[in-house]
Amino acid sequence: MKDSIIIDIRKIRAALESFDKSDFHYNTSFSQCLNGFPSGCCGDTSNLLGLFLKNAYGKDSTYISGKGLGNNREQSHAWLVCDGYIIDITADQFNSIGYNLDKVIVSTSSDFHESFSRINRHEINYDSLGKTPISDVLHKVNERIRNLTPAI
């Protein structure tokens, strides 16, 4: 994966961390998550990243949802796969239960992601996603990144 894409993914993570829950549309997990980003925000974050990668780089992604982590059959998580890379900027929410995961994962393999017992995949529908509050969140994130990044 190109360094420029990874840098942009890191910027998105930093921007999402800089917001308060109240900054987001009420109908997103960014607003509803109890403990704040990234906890409970993996689905909307994966959709946001997929929409970003499509808009900024013309890249299609696959949305992956996993269920059944370790002894917890109901534990779920979501991430993207794009060009053969696992992209996940919310996996560190599992560090509170004993994992040691980076804030930003862009990798061709991951023991953590492979440990889910049930995996579902679907292609992202960019047209319908562009008409949801996730599109508004992406706009806010892009604005925040522009305001935080010094002009060169």
Buried (B, 14 or more C-beta within 10 A) or exposed (E): BEEEBBEBBBBBBBBBEBBEBEEBBEEBBBBBBEEBBBBBBBBBBBBBBBBBBBBEBEBEBBBBBBBBBEEEEEBBBBBBBBBEBBBBBBBBBBEEEEBEBEBBBBBEEBEBBEEBEEEEEEEBEBEEBEEBBBBEBBEBBBEBBEEEEEEE
